[in-house]
Amino acid sequence: MKILVIGGTSFVGRYLVEAAVEKGHEVVLFNRGKTNVEVFKDVRHIKGDRRIDAKLVGQEQWDVVFDTCAYSPQDLQPMLDSLKNKTKTYMFISTISVYDDYKNGRPNELSSTFTQKIETDEVTGDTYGPLKVMCEQLVNDIFKERALIIRPCIIVGPHDPTDRFTYYAKRLTKEGKVAIPGGDELNRLVQWIDVRDMAKWIVQMVEEGKSGTFNAASDPLSLNNFIDEISTEVIKKVWISDEVLEKEDLGSRRYPFWMPFSIDYPEGFFIVKNEQAVKNGLTFRPLSKTAHDTREWALKRELKAGPTLQQEQLLIHNK
């Protein structure tokens, strides 16, 4: 297949390129040439800005387009206008943040999504989900049965720019007391997807001509077991309650994979159903393997997520 990857050098796109090249497909990247310019030197690049230069990719025919980096209709519309008659399949990376109701059970692909229309293209915690819904609607309106919408939960693995999972992968390598967010209640669950598992599966899906909408998420795991699977040393878990964490307010250094229990989020996190993806071939590598590979990549990385050691020690001291 001839595959166009919009972006393709950062995180999700990077692994889609690797998975597609490994399977022998012809891959072309379209991006501004500003991120990780050293990768994929043997792959053809078309340099341009998706909002301004979309016409450049409309000059060729494609079997598949992988769109990993559209966050608003303003990002998306120029590409759709240029490619609507130029590709057999349009794969769009969305998010489970499109769902507007977690309090009545875990959402599946048919569950309700946000309905408000956002006029701005500014992405915030409040606009992210609704904007992605609007993007999904545009893709489905134009490509219909040729549209493949993927809704991932937290994506993890090497080259993750957010450091959310990387925080735990690195922190849980030292013996002694470790502050863990929330509590050890068995119903406090977490969910993730290894970027490499998702990329391999997406390539498989387009090879098989699949379309539709799919949640991309692991089977849920208790936070307690999540910590155990990642830890490489004997640690003493010090559970910090939701009440303390909300009172302390760690700002931008808040704990990843943690949300307080609430009426809106009764499981303490975003947990979705993944049966349709699993039925269509999504598989998961061991969490310990994901943690190992992420640590190897991040050996000298200064993390942007998670509390600092000083903040953590204060939490433990004040418990």
Secondary structure, 3 states (H helix, E strand, C coil): CEEEEECCCCCHHHHHHHHHHHCCCEEEEEECCCCCCCCCCCCEEEECCCCCCHHHHHHCCEEEEEECCCCCHHHHHHHHHHHCCCEEEEEEECCHHHECCCCCCCCCCCCCECCCCCCCCCCCCCCHHHHHHHHHHHHHHHHHHHEEEEEECCEECCCCCCCHHHHHHHHCCCCEEEEEECCCCCCCEECCEEHHHHHHHHHHHHHCCCCEEEEECCCCEEHHHHHHHHCCCCEEEEEECHHHHHHHCCHHHCCCCCCCCCCCCCCCCCCCCCHHHHHCCCCCCCHHHHHHHHHHHCCCCCCCCCCCHHHHHHHHHCC
